[in-house]
Amino acid sequence: MKTIFVMVKCELGKAYDVANQAVEQIDKVSEVYSISGKYDLMMKCFLDDDQDIGHFVNEAIHSLEHIQDTFTMITFKAFG
């Protein structure tokens, strides 16, 4: 299992809609946080070890309505 975080910039006024869609429609999305800064949301996703990150982001995240931009962070090790 590997963990990625996807930061999402949404169309104005649509962050809550995007967050709800992600949680309801994408089983690999475990949590969605509203955040400050350049991006509106941060999605925590758990992928199978053999799952392609690029395909997941393009096919699952980018297919949600009202998304303008994303930034994906790949994690290496969780502490604690």
PDB file of N, CA, C and O in Angstrom:
ATOM      1  N   MET A   1       0.851  -1.177   0.000  1.00  0.00           N
ATOM      2  CA  MET A   1       0.000   0.000   0.000  1.00  0.00           C
ATOM      3  C   MET A   1       0.891   1.232   0.000  1.00  0.00           C
ATOM      4  O   MET A   1       1.856   1.303   0.761  1.00  0.00           O
ATOM      5  N   LYS A   2       0.571   2.209  -0.854  1.00  0.00           N
ATOM      6  CA  LYS A   2       1.318   3.460  -0.863  1.00  0.00           C
ATOM      7  C   LYS A   2       0.346   4.622  -0.660  1.00  0.00           C
ATOM      8  O   LYS A   2      -0.819   4.555  -1.051  1.00  0.00           O
ATOM      9  N   THR A   3       0.848   5.672  -0.047  1.00  0.00           N
ATOM     10  CA  THR A   3       0.028   6.839   0.268  1.00  0.00           C
ATOM     11  C   THR A   3       0.483   8.011  -0.580  1.00  0.00           C
ATOM     12  O   THR A   3       1.678   8.278  -0.706  1.00  0.00           O
ATOM     13  N   ILE A   4      -0.487   8.708  -1.160  1.00  0.00           N
ATOM     14  CA  ILE A   4      -0.196   9.957  -1.865  1.00  0.00           C
ATOM     15  C   ILE A   4      -1.140  11.033  -1.340  1.00  0.00           C
ATOM     16  O   ILE A   4      -2.216  10.736  -0.821  1.00  0.00           O
ATOM     17  N   PHE A   5      -0.726  12.268  -1.482  1.00  0.00           N
ATOM     18  CA  PHE A   5      -1.573  13.418  -1.182  1.00  0.00           C
ATOM     19  C   PHE A   5      -1.744  14.199  -2.468  1.00  0.00           C
ATOM     20  O   PHE A   5      -0.770  14.487  -3.164  1.00  0.00           O
ATOM     21  N   VAL A   6      -2.986  14.542  -2.783  1.00  0.00           N
ATOM     22  CA  VAL A   6      -3.262  15.322  -3.981  1.00  0.00           C
ATOM     23  C   VAL A   6      -3.881  16.641  -3.549  1.00  0.00           C
ATOM     24  O   VAL A   6      -4.968  16.672  -2.972  1.00  0.00           O
ATOM     25  N   MET A   7      -3.181  17.721  -3.833  1.00  0.00           N
ATOM     26  CA  MET A   7      -3.703  19.053  -3.553  1.00  0.00           C
ATOM     27  C   MET A   7      -4.533  19.467  -4.767  1.00  0.00           C
ATOM     28  O   MET A   7      -4.133  19.246  -5.910  1.00  0.00           O
ATOM     29  N   VAL A   8      -5.690  20.067  -4.504  1.00  0.00           N
ATOM     30  CA  VAL A   8      -6.639  20.371  -5.573  1.00  0.00           C
ATOM     31  C   VAL A   8      -7.053  21.831  -5.518  1.00  0.00           C
ATOM     32  O   VAL A   8      -7.447  22.333  -4.465  1.00  0.00           O
ATOM     33  N   LYS A   9      -6.962  22.513  -6.656  1.00  0.00           N
ATOM     34  CA  LYS A   9      -7.508  23.874  -6.809  1.00  0.00           C
ATOM     35  C   LYS A   9      -8.845  23.722  -7.514  1.00  0.00           C
ATOM     36  O   LYS A   9      -8.939  23.092  -8.568  1.00  0.00           O
ATOM     37  N   CYS A  10      -9.874  24.304  -6.922  1.00  0.00           N
ATOM     38  CA  CYS A  10     -11.245  24.165  -7.434  1.00  0.00           C
ATOM     39  C   CYS A  10     -11.726  25.476  -8.050  1.00  0.00           C
ATOM     40  O   CYS A  10     -11.169  26.545  -7.798  1.00  0.00           O
ATOM     41  N   GLU A  11     -12.763  25.365  -8.853  1.00  0.00           N
ATOM     42  CA  GLU A  11     -13.448  26.568  -9.325  1.00  0.00           C
ATOM     43  C   GLU A  11     -14.008  27.288  -8.109  1.00  0.00           C
ATOM     44  O   GLU A  11     -14.328  26.661  -7.099  1.00  0.00           O
ATOM     45  N   LEU A  12     -14.125  28.603  -8.208  1.00  0.00           N
ATOM     46  CA  LEU A  12     -14.620  29.399  -7.076  1.00  0.00           C
ATOM     47  C   LEU A  12     -15.966  28.887  -6.582  1.00  0.00           C
ATOM     48  O   LEU A  12     -16.888  28.666  -7.368  1.00  0.00           O
ATOM     49  N   GLY A  13     -16.065  28.702  -5.269  1.00  0.00           N
ATOM     50  CA  GLY A  13     -17.307  28.282  -4.646  1.00  0.00           C
ATOM     51  C   GLY A  13     -17.636  26.805  -4.783  1.00  0.00           C
ATOM     52  O   GLY A  13     -18.732  26.386  -4.411  1.00  0.00           O
ATOM     53  N   LYS A  14     -16.713  26.005  -5.309  1.00  0.00           N
ATOM     54  CA  LYS A  14     -17.019  24.592  -5.575  1.00  0.00           C
ATOM     55  C   LYS A  14     -16.208  23.608  -4.736  1.00  0.00           C
ATOM     56  O   LYS A  14     -16.307  22.402  -4.959  1.00  0.00           O
ATOM     57  N   ALA A  15     -15.415  24.078  -3.785  1.00  0.00           N
ATOM     58  CA  ALA A  15     -14.552  23.184  -3.010  1.00  0.00           C
ATOM     59  C   ALA A  15     -15.354  22.131  -2.250  1.00  0.00           C
ATOM     60  O   ALA A  15     -14.958  20.965  -2.221  1.00  0.00           O
ATOM     61  N   TYR A  16     -16.459  22.513  -1.643  1.00  0.00           N
ATOM     62  CA  TYR A  16     -17.254  21.545  -0.888  1.00  0.00           C
ATOM     63  C   TYR A  16     -17.880  20.505  -1.812  1.00  0.00           C
ATOM     64  O   TYR A  16     -17.989  19.335  -1.445  1.00  0.00           O
ATOM     65  N   ASP A  17     -18.287  20.921  -2.996  1.00  0.00           N
ATOM     66  CA  ASP A  17     -18.832  19.979  -3.980  1.00  0.00           C
ATOM     67  C   ASP A  17     -17.770  18.967  -4.405  1.00  0.00           C
ATOM     68  O   ASP A  17     -18.042  17.769  -4.485  1.00  0.00           O
ATOM     69  N   VAL A  18     -16.570  19.453  -4.675  1.00  0.00           N
ATOM     70  CA  VAL A  18     -15.476  18.568  -5.090  1.00  0.00           C
ATOM     71  C   VAL A  18     -15.127  17.603  -3.961  1.00  0.00           C
ATOM     72  O   VAL A  18     -14.936  16.411  -4.206  1.00  0.00           O
ATOM     73  N   ALA A  19     -15.041  18.099  -2.733  1.00  0.00           N
ATOM     74  CA  ALA A  19     -14.717  17.246  -1.585  1.00  0.00           C
ATOM     75  C   ALA A  19     -15.754  16.141  -1.418  1.00  0.00           C
ATOM     76  O   ALA A  19     -15.400  14.980  -1.210  1.00  0.00           O
ATOM     77  N   ASN A  20     -17.014  16.495  -1.506  1.00  0.00           N
ATOM     78  CA  ASN A  20     -18.083  15.494  -1.374  1.00  0.00           C
ATOM     79  C   ASN A  20     -18.020  14.459  -2.484  1.00  0.00           C
ATOM     80  O   ASN A  20     -18.178  13.265  -2.227  1.00  0.00           O
ATOM     81  N   GLN A  21     -17.790  14.901  -3.717  1.00  0.00           N
ATOM     82  CA  GLN A  21     -17.664  13.960  -4.838  1.00  0.00           C
ATOM     83  C   GLN A  21     -16.515  12.987  -4.604  1.00  0.00           C
ATOM     84  O   GLN A  21     -16.667  11.784  -4.816  1.00  0.00           O
ATOM     85  N   ALA A  22     -15.381  13.494  -4.174  1.00  0.00           N
ATOM     86  CA  ALA A  22     -14.200  12.656  -3.980  1.00  0.00           C
ATOM     87  C   ALA A  22     -14.453  11.567  -2.946  1.00  0.00           C
ATOM     88  O   ALA A  22     -14.125  10.401  -3.168  1.00  0.00           O
ATOM     89  N   VAL A  23     -15.039  11.953  -1.816  1.00  0.00           N
ATOM     90  CA  VAL A  23     -15.301  10.996  -0.736  1.00  0.00           C
ATOM     91  C   VAL A  23     -16.340   9.962  -1.162  1.00  0.00           C
ATOM     92  O   VAL A  23     -16.210   8.781  -0.842  1.00  0.00           O
ATOM     93  N   GLU A  24     -17.359  10.400  -1.873  1.00  0.00           N
ATOM     94  CA  GLU A  24     -18.451   9.501  -2.257  1.00  0.00           C
ATOM     95  C   GLU A  24     -18.110   8.612  -3.447  1.00  0.00           C
ATOM     96  O   GLU A  24     -18.593   7.482  -3.519  1.00  0.00           O
ATOM     97  N   GLN A  25     -17.287   9.093  -4.385  1.00  0.00           N
ATOM     98  CA  GLN A  25     -17.100   8.388  -5.645  1.00  0.00           C
ATOM     99  C   GLN A  25     -15.773   7.643  -5.788  1.00  0.00           C
ATOM    100  O   GLN A  25     -15.668   6.744  -6.622  1.00  0.00           O
ATOM    101  N   ILE A  26     -14.766   7.991  -5.001  1.00  0.00           N
ATOM    102  CA  ILE A  26     -13.444   7.399  -5.191  1.00  0.00           C
ATOM    103  C   ILE A  26     -13.059   6.622  -3.933  1.00  0.00           C
ATOM    104  O   ILE A  26     -12.754   7.217  -2.900  1.00  0.00           O
ATOM    105  N   ASP A  27     -13.075   5.307  -4.024  1.00  0.00           N
ATOM    106  CA  ASP A  27     -12.822   4.497  -2.836  1.00  0.00           C
ATOM    107  C   ASP A  27     -11.389   4.594  -2.326  1.00  0.00           C
ATOM    108  O   ASP A  27     -11.144   4.295  -1.157  1.00  0.00           O
ATOM    109  N   LYS A  28     -10.446   4.996  -3.151  1.00  0.00           N
ATOM    110  CA  LYS A  28      -9.044   5.128  -2.735  1.00  0.00           C
ATOM    111  C   LYS A  28      -8.783   6.425  -1.967  1.00  0.00           C
ATOM    112  O   LYS A  28      -7.714   6.582  -1.378  1.00  0.00           O
ATOM    113  N   VAL A  29      -9.741   7.355  -1.963  1.00  0.00           N
ATOM    114  CA  VAL A  29      -9.618   8.605  -1.205  1.00  0.00           C
ATOM    115  C   VAL A  29     -10.091   8.325   0.217  1.00  0.00           C
ATOM    116  O   VAL A  29     -11.255   7.988   0.434  1.00  0.00           O
ATOM    117  N   SER A  30      -9.183   8.465   1.188  1.00  0.00           N
ATOM    118  CA  SER A  30      -9.561   8.165   2.572  1.00  0.00           C
ATOM    119  C   SER A  30     -10.027   9.401   3.325  1.00  0.00           C
ATOM    120  O   SER A  30     -10.926   9.320   4.161  1.00  0.00           O
ATOM    121  N   GLU A  31      -9.416  10.552   3.030  1.00  0.00           N
ATOM    122  CA  GLU A  31      -9.761  11.793   3.733  1.00  0.00           C
ATOM    123  C   GLU A  31      -9.582  12.964   2.784  1.00  0.00           C
ATOM    124  O   GLU A  31      -8.733  12.938   1.893  1.00  0.00           O
ATOM    125  N   VAL A  32     -10.402  13.999   2.991  1.00  0.00           N
ATOM    126  CA  VAL A  32     -10.259  15.247   2.236  1.00  0.00           C
ATOM    127  C   VAL A  32     -10.279  16.392   3.237  1.00  0.00           C
ATOM    128  O   VAL A  32     -11.185  16.493   4.064  1.00  0.00           O
ATOM    129  N   TYR A  33      -9.275  17.247   3.154  1.00  0.00           N
ATOM    130  CA  TYR A  33      -9.158  18.394   4.053  1.00  0.00           C
ATOM    131  C   TYR A  33      -9.299  19.682   3.262  1.00  0.00           C
ATOM    132  O   TYR A  33      -8.788  19.778   2.146  1.00  0.00           O
ATOM    133  N   SER A  34      -9.985  20.678   3.820  1.00  0.00           N
ATOM    134  CA  SER A  34      -9.933  22.020   3.250  1.00  0.00           C
ATOM    135  C   SER A  34      -8.666  22.656   3.800  1.00  0.00           C
ATOM    136  O   SER A  34      -8.344  22.500   4.977  1.00  0.00           O
ATOM    137  N   ILE A  35      -7.948  23.374   2.941  1.00  0.00           N
ATOM    138  CA  ILE A  35      -6.659  23.949   3.336  1.00  0.00           C
ATOM    139  C   ILE A  35      -6.561  25.396   2.866  1.00  0.00           C
ATOM    140  O   ILE A  35      -7.351  25.852   2.038  1.00  0.00           O
ATOM    141  N   SER A  36      -5.584  26.101   3.406  1.00  0.00           N
ATOM    142  CA  SER A  36      -5.344  27.477   2.962  1.00  0.00           C
ATOM    143  C   SER A  36      -4.193  27.483   1.977  1.00  0.00           C
ATOM    144  O   SER A  36      -3.443  26.513   1.875  1.00  0.00           O
ATOM    145  N   GLY A  37      -4.058  28.576   1.257  1.00  0.00           N
ATOM    146  CA  GLY A  37      -2.952  28.722   0.326  1.00  0.00           C
ATOM    147  C   GLY A  37      -3.403  28.621  -1.117  1.00  0.00           C
ATOM    148  O   GLY A  37      -4.555  28.907  -1.442  1.00  0.00           O
ATOM    149  N   LYS A  38      -2.487  28.213  -1.978  1.00  0.00           N
ATOM    150  CA  LYS A  38      -2.734  28.160  -3.415  1.00  0.00           C
ATOM    151  C   LYS A  38      -3.804  27.127  -3.788  1.00  0.00           C
ATOM    152  O   LYS A  38      -4.520  27.301  -4.774  1.00  0.00           O
ATOM    153  N   TYR A  39      -3.907  26.054  -2.997  1.00  0.00           N
ATOM    154  CA  TYR A  39      -4.872  24.989  -3.267  1.00  0.00           C
ATOM    155  C   TYR A  39      -5.992  25.028  -2.245  1.00  0.00           C
ATOM    156  O   TYR A  39      -5.821  25.555  -1.145  1.00  0.00           O
ATOM    157  N   ASP A  40      -7.135  24.471  -2.606  1.00  0.00           N
ATOM    158  CA  ASP A  40      -8.329  24.504  -1.754  1.00  0.00           C
ATOM    159  C   ASP A  40      -8.503  23.244  -0.919  1.00  0.00           C
ATOM    160  O   ASP A  40      -8.992  23.306   0.209  1.00  0.00           O
ATOM    161  N   LEU A  41      -8.102  22.094  -1.473  1.00  0.00           N
ATOM    162  CA  LEU A  41      -8.317  20.809  -0.815  1.00  0.00           C
ATOM    163  C   LEU A  41      -7.039  19.983  -0.839  1.00  0.00           C
ATOM    164  O   LEU A  41      -6.188  20.153  -1.712  1.00  0.00           O
ATOM    165  N   MET A  42      -6.917  19.079   0.143  1.00  0.00           N
ATOM    166  CA  MET A  42      -5.856  18.086   0.141  1.00  0.00           C
ATOM    167  C   MET A  42      -6.514  16.723   0.345  1.00  0.00           C
ATOM    168  O   MET A  42      -7.203  16.493   1.339  1.00  0.00           O
ATOM    169  N   MET A  43      -6.288  15.829  -0.608  1.00  0.00           N
ATOM    170  CA  MET A  43      -6.881  14.492  -0.564  1.00  0.00           C
ATOM    171  C   MET A  43      -5.809  13.479  -0.193  1.00  0.00           C
ATOM    172  O   MET A  43      -4.745  13.428  -0.811  1.00  0.00           O
ATOM    173  N   LYS A  44      -6.101  12.675   0.821  1.00  0.00           N
ATOM    174  CA  LYS A  44      -5.202  11.593   1.216  1.00  0.00           C
ATOM    175  C   LYS A  44      -5.715  10.320   0.552  1.00  0.00           C
ATOM    176  O   LYS A  44      -6.867   9.930   0.738  1.00  0.00           O
ATOM    177  N   CYS A  45      -4.845   9.680  -0.223  1.00  0.00           N
ATOM    178  CA  CYS A  45      -5.255   8.517  -1.005  1.00  0.00           C
ATOM    179  C   CYS A  45      -4.335   7.341  -0.703  1.00  0.00           C
ATOM    180  O   CYS A  45      -3.119   7.501  -0.604  1.00  0.00           O
ATOM    181  N   PHE A  46      -4.924   6.163  -0.559  1.00  0.00           N
ATOM    182  CA  PHE A  46      -4.172   4.925  -0.372  1.00  0.00           C
ATOM    183  C   PHE A  46      -4.310   4.096  -1.638  1.00  0.00           C
ATOM    184  O   PHE A  46      -5.415   3.706  -2.016  1.00  0.00           O
ATOM    185  N   LEU A  47      -3.178   3.826  -2.296  1.00  0.00           N
ATOM    186  CA  LEU A  47      -3.179   3.069  -3.541  1.00  0.00           C
ATOM    187  C   LEU A  47      -2.495   1.721  -3.333  1.00  0.00           C
ATOM    188  O   LEU A  47      -1.625   1.580  -2.473  1.00  0.00           O
ATOM    189  N   ASP A  48      -2.896   0.738  -4.127  1.00  0.00           N
ATOM    190  CA  ASP A  48      -2.208  -0.544  -4.116  1.00  0.00           C
ATOM    191  C   ASP A  48      -0.784  -0.332  -4.623  1.00  0.00           C
ATOM    192  O   ASP A  48      -0.534   0.577  -5.415  1.00  0.00           O
ATOM    193  N   ASP A  49       0.145  -1.163  -4.170  1.00  0.00           N
ATOM    194  CA  ASP A  49       1.550  -1.019  -4.559  1.00  0.00           C
ATOM    195  C   ASP A  49       1.760  -1.037  -6.063  1.00  0.00           C
ATOM    196  O   ASP A  49       2.655  -0.360  -6.570  1.00  0.00           O
ATOM    197  N   ASP A  50       0.952  -1.798  -6.778  1.00  0.00           N
ATOM    198  CA  ASP A  50       1.127  -1.914  -8.230  1.00  0.00           C
ATOM    199  C   ASP A  50       0.281  -0.915  -9.025  1.00  0.00           C
ATOM    200  O   ASP A  50       0.314  -0.918 -10.255  1.00  0.00           O
ATOM    201  N   GLN A  51      -0.474  -0.062  -8.328  1.00  0.00           N
ATOM    202  CA  GLN A  51      -1.328   0.911  -9.024  1.00  0.00           C
ATOM    203  C   GLN A  51      -0.497   2.096  -9.513  1.00  0.00           C
ATOM    204  O   GLN A  51       0.328   2.631  -8.772  1.00  0.00           O
ATOM    205  N   ASP A  52      -0.715   2.496 -10.744  1.00  0.00           N
ATOM    206  CA  ASP A  52      -0.002   3.617 -11.348  1.00  0.00           C
ATOM    207  C   ASP A  52      -0.580   4.934 -10.826  1.00  0.00           C
ATOM    208  O   ASP A  52      -1.773   5.198 -10.976  1.00  0.00           O
ATOM    209  N   ILE A  53       0.264   5.749 -10.219  1.00  0.00           N
ATOM    210  CA  ILE A  53      -0.187   7.010  -9.617  1.00  0.00           C
ATOM    211  C   ILE A  53      -0.724   7.963 -10.679  1.00  0.00           C
ATOM    212  O   ILE A  53      -1.774   8.578 -10.489  1.00  0.00           O
ATOM    213  N   GLY A  54      -0.013   8.088 -11.788  1.00  0.00           N
ATOM    214  CA  GLY A  54      -0.450   8.997 -12.852  1.00  0.00           C
ATOM    215  C   GLY A  54      -1.810   8.636 -13.401  1.00  0.00           C
ATOM    216  O   GLY A  54      -2.656   9.508 -13.597  1.00  0.00           O
ATOM    217  N   HIS A  55      -2.029   7.351 -13.653  1.00  0.00           N
ATOM    218  CA  HIS A  55      -3.349   6.928 -14.145  1.00  0.00           C
ATOM    219  C   HIS A  55      -4.434   7.196 -13.116  1.00  0.00           C
ATOM    220  O   HIS A  55      -5.526   7.645 -13.463  1.00  0.00           O
ATOM    221  N   PHE A  56      -4.132   6.918 -11.828  1.00  0.00           N
ATOM    222  CA  PHE A  56      -5.128   7.172 -10.780  1.00  0.00           C
ATOM    223  C   PHE A  56      -5.519   8.649 -10.747  1.00  0.00           C
ATOM    224  O   PHE A  56      -6.704   8.982 -10.755  1.00  0.00           O
ATOM    225  N   VAL A  57      -4.527   9.526 -10.711  1.00  0.00           N
ATOM    226  CA  VAL A  57      -4.819  10.961 -10.633  1.00  0.00           C
ATOM    227  C   VAL A  57      -5.581  11.415 -11.880  1.00  0.00           C
ATOM    228  O   VAL A  57      -6.577  12.131 -11.773  1.00  0.00           O
ATOM    229  N   ASN A  58      -5.120  11.003 -13.051  1.00  0.00           N
ATOM    230  CA  ASN A  58      -5.780  11.416 -14.300  1.00  0.00           C
ATOM    231  C   ASN A  58      -7.193  10.863 -14.433  1.00  0.00           C
ATOM    232  O   ASN A  58      -8.103  11.586 -14.838  1.00  0.00           O
ATOM    233  N   GLU A  59      -7.386   9.602 -14.100  1.00  0.00           N
ATOM    234  CA  GLU A  59      -8.679   8.963 -14.321  1.00  0.00           C
ATOM    235  C   GLU A  59      -9.670   9.183 -13.181  1.00  0.00           C
ATOM    236  O   GLU A  59     -10.867   9.325 -13.430  1.00  0.00           O
ATOM    237  N   ALA A  60      -9.197   9.215 -11.944  1.00  0.00           N
ATOM    238  CA  ALA A  60     -10.114   9.337 -10.810  1.00  0.00           C
ATOM    239  C   ALA A  60     -10.274  10.782 -10.334  1.00  0.00           C
ATOM    240  O   ALA A  60     -11.395  11.283 -10.235  1.00  0.00           O
ATOM    241  N   ILE A  61      -9.173  11.442 -10.044  1.00  0.00           N
ATOM    242  CA  ILE A  61      -9.248  12.803  -9.497  1.00  0.00           C
ATOM    243  C   ILE A  61      -9.633  13.818 -10.571  1.00  0.00           C
ATOM    244  O   ILE A  61     -10.551  14.613 -10.372  1.00  0.00           O
ATOM    245  N   HIS A  62      -8.943  13.795 -11.697  1.00  0.00           N
ATOM    246  CA  HIS A  62      -9.224  14.777 -12.755  1.00  0.00           C
ATOM    247  C   HIS A  62     -10.607  14.615 -13.373  1.00  0.00           C
ATOM    248  O   HIS A  62     -11.093  15.533 -14.034  1.00  0.00           O
ATOM    249  N   SER A  63     -11.241  13.486 -13.175  1.00  0.00           N
ATOM    250  CA  SER A  63     -12.585  13.289 -13.735  1.00  0.00           C
ATOM    251  C   SER A  63     -13.670  13.965 -12.899  1.00  0.00           C
ATOM    252  O   SER A  63     -14.813  14.072 -13.344  1.00  0.00           O
ATOM    253  N   LEU A  64     -13.326  14.423 -11.694  1.00  0.00           N
ATOM    254  CA  LEU A  64     -14.301  15.132 -10.863  1.00  0.00           C
ATOM    255  C   LEU A  64     -14.601  16.497 -11.479  1.00  0.00           C
ATOM    256  O   LEU A  64     -13.728  17.126 -12.078  1.00  0.00           O
ATOM    257  N   GLU A  65     -15.823  16.936 -11.328  1.00  0.00           N
ATOM    258  CA  GLU A  65     -16.215  18.245 -11.856  1.00  0.00           C
ATOM    259  C   GLU A  65     -15.636  19.367 -11.006  1.00  0.00           C
ATOM    260  O   GLU A  65     -15.422  19.196  -9.806  1.00  0.00           O
ATOM    261  N   HIS A  66     -15.384  20.509 -11.623  1.00  0.00           N
ATOM    262  CA  HIS A  66     -14.998  21.767 -10.967  1.00  0.00           C
ATOM    263  C   HIS A  66     -13.556  21.796 -10.469  1.00  0.00           C
ATOM    264  O   HIS A  66     -13.230  22.592  -9.590  1.00  0.00           O
ATOM    265  N   ILE A  67     -12.683  20.941 -11.014  1.00  0.00           N
ATOM    266  CA  ILE A  67     -11.270  20.974 -10.651  1.00  0.00           C
ATOM    267  C   ILE A  67     -10.509  21.799 -11.684  1.00  0.00           C
ATOM    268  O   ILE A  67     -10.691  21.618 -12.888  1.00  0.00           O
ATOM    269  N   GLN A  68      -9.654  22.708 -11.205  1.00  0.00           N
ATOM    270  CA  GLN A  68      -8.846  23.530 -12.098  1.00  0.00           C
ATOM    271  C   GLN A  68      -7.400  23.057 -12.182  1.00  0.00           C
ATOM    272  O   GLN A  68      -6.781  23.151 -13.242  1.00  0.00           O
ATOM    273  N   ASP A  69      -6.850  22.546 -11.067  1.00  0.00           N
ATOM    274  CA  ASP A  69      -5.436  22.199 -11.038  1.00  0.00           C
ATOM    275  C   ASP A  69      -5.198  21.207  -9.908  1.00  0.00           C
ATOM    276  O   ASP A  69      -5.947  21.178  -8.932  1.00  0.00           O
ATOM    277  N   THR A  70      -4.154  20.394 -10.041  1.00  0.00           N
ATOM    278  CA  THR A  70      -3.755  19.492  -8.960  1.00  0.00           C
ATOM    279  C   THR A  70      -2.243  19.496  -8.802  1.00  0.00           C
ATOM    280  O   THR A  70      -1.505  19.867  -9.714  1.00  0.00           O
ATOM    281  N   PHE A  71      -1.804  19.079  -7.633  1.00  0.00           N
ATOM    282  CA  PHE A  71      -0.385  18.900  -7.329  1.00  0.00           C
ATOM    283  C   PHE A  71      -0.284  17.648  -6.474  1.00  0.00           C
ATOM    284  O   PHE A  71      -0.869  17.587  -5.393  1.00  0.00           O
ATOM    285  N   THR A  72       0.449  16.651  -6.945  1.00  0.00           N
ATOM    286  CA  THR A  72       0.521  15.357  -6.270  1.00  0.00           C
ATOM    287  C   THR A  72       1.842  15.204  -5.536  1.00  0.00           C
ATOM    288  O   THR A  72       2.911  15.467  -6.087  1.00  0.00           O
ATOM    289  N   MET A  73       1.748  14.769  -4.268  1.00  0.00           N
ATOM    290  CA  MET A  73       2.932  14.472  -3.469  1.00  0.00           C
ATOM    291  C   MET A  73       2.962  12.980  -3.169  1.00  0.00           C
ATOM    292  O   MET A  73       1.986  12.407  -2.685  1.00  0.00           O
ATOM    293  N   ILE A  74       4.091  12.367  -3.465  1.00  0.00           N
ATOM    294  CA  ILE A  74       4.281  10.944  -3.179  1.00  0.00           C
ATOM    295  C   ILE A  74       4.990  10.824  -1.836  1.00  0.00           C
ATOM    296  O   ILE A  74       5.957  11.542  -1.582  1.00  0.00           O
ATOM    297  N   THR A  75       4.520   9.928  -0.977  1.00  0.00           N
ATOM    298  CA  THR A  75       5.140   9.756   0.324  1.00  0.00           C
ATOM    299  C   THR A  75       6.063   8.550   0.317  1.00  0.00           C
ATOM    300  O   THR A  75       5.932   7.658  -0.521  1.00  0.00           O
ATOM    301  N   PHE A  76       7.005   8.533   1.266  1.00  0.00           N
ATOM    302  CA  PHE A  76       7.960   7.435   1.359  1.00  0.00           C
ATOM    303  C   PHE A  76       7.779   6.626   2.641  1.00  0.00           C
ATOM    304  O   PHE A  76       7.680   5.400   2.580  1.00  0.00           O
ATOM    305  N   LYS A  77       7.734   7.277   3.785  1.00  0.00           N
ATOM    306  CA  LYS A  77       7.641   6.574   5.055  1.00  0.00           C
ATOM    307  C   LYS A  77       6.803   7.392   6.017  1.00  0.00           C
ATOM    308  O   LYS A  77       6.943   8.612   6.103  1.00  0.00           O
ATOM    309  N   ALA A  78       5.923   6.701   6.747  1.00  0.00           N
ATOM    310  CA  ALA A  78       5.130   7.337   7.785  1.00  0.00           C
ATOM    311  C   ALA A  78       5.812   7.098   9.131  1.00  0.00           C
ATOM    312  O   ALA A  78       6.238   5.981   9.426  1.00  0.00           O
ATOM    313  N   PHE A  79       5.910   8.128   9.930  1.00  0.00           N
ATOM    314  CA  PHE A  79       6.515   8.012  11.266  1.00  0.00           C
ATOM    315  C   PHE A  79       5.423   8.140  12.310  1.00  0.00           C
ATOM    316  O   PHE A  79       4.444   8.858  12.110  1.00  0.00           O
ATOM    317  N   GLY A  80       5.590   7.455  13.403  1.00  0.00           N
ATOM    318  CA  GLY A  80       4.674   7.603  14.528  1.00  0.00           C
ATOM    319  C   GLY A  80       3.677   6.588  14.588  1.00  0.00           C
ATOM    320  O   GLY A  80       2.841   6.597  15.491  1.00  0.00           O
TER     321      GLY A  80
END
